[in-house]
Amino acid sequence: MSQFFAHERDEQRCRHSLAFQRPITVTGLTLDGKERPFTGVVQSVERGHTTYAHCPLLVTMSDTADMA
């Protein structure tokens, strides 16, 4: 499992992945602020985080290795 901060513009895609259990790739910020792509199925999306103002979503995602 991975947790990362995502841009608001990615919220609809993340919620679609959560609802339909389909893998996606999203570029986000690690918990320590490094930008990188994340691929997997979204497990949760939490809005309103202020750690990084431009990334208000905290996303939990299963890793692609978890899906094998």
N, C-alpha and C positions, 0 to 999 in steps of 0.2 A: 504494500500500500504506500502511496505517496500523498503528501499534503503540500499544496502550493497556493499562492495568491494569483488570481486571474483578473484580467481586465473585465470591466462591465460589459463590453461588446461581446464577450464570449459566454455570457450567462445563458442565452437561449440554447446554444449548442450543448453546453454542459447539462442543462436540464433535460434536453432531448436524449442525451446519452443515458442519463439516470432513468428516465421514464421507459426507454425502450431497450436498455442494457446493450447498447451498441458502442464499440470502441471509437474514440476520437483522439486526435492529437491537438493539444493546446499549448501555446507558449505561455509560460507563467514564471513567477518568481519563487524560488525556493524559500524556505522559512528564514534563511539568512540573507536573502536578497539577490541571489544570483539568477539570471535569466536562463531558462533552458526549456526545451520541449518536453512535454509529458504525454504519453500514449497509454490508453487503457479505457476502462469503463468507469464512468463517474459513479461514486457511491453516495456523495452528499455535496451540497452547495450551500454555503452559509454567506449571507449578505451582510454588509455593514462593517467590515473590518477596516481599521484605520492604520494598520502597521505601515502600509504603502498606499498613499492617497489615491494613486492612479490604478490600483488593483484592489477593489473593495470586496472581492469574493474569495473565500477560503474554500478550496475544492479538495475533496478526498477522492482519490482515484485508485482503482486496482491497477497494478503494473501489468504490462503485457506478459511478463513471465508468469504472473498469477493466473493468466487465462489459458495457459498451455495445458 
